[in-house]
C-alpha cells in the first residue's frame, strides 16, 4: 500500500469539501483525516470502509490502487 498514492487519492476525492464536512460524515477526527491526507497514517479497515462509502468508491480503488470504481 503506497501511502503517498492513498493520500493523493483522498485529497482528490475530497475535492472542494472541507475536512470538517468529511470528518463529520465519516465519524473521524480532523487530525486523523489530515494524517491520512499527509501520508502519515493509513486508516484501519473500518475507517477505510466508511471513507469508501462516503466517496462512493471501493476500498480497493482508494487504498490498493486498483482502477475499478
C-alpha angles and dihedrals in degrees: 000000000000109000093197093052091047091049092050092048092049091051091048092049093049089054110159095352117109121243087242092057092052096043093049091050095045098038100238133118123265089239090056093051090046091054091050091049092047093051092244096120142011115223121245117257096266091055092045088058093048092049092048092051092047093051094040093238135113124262087238092056094050102037108022101040096241113148098224116112 
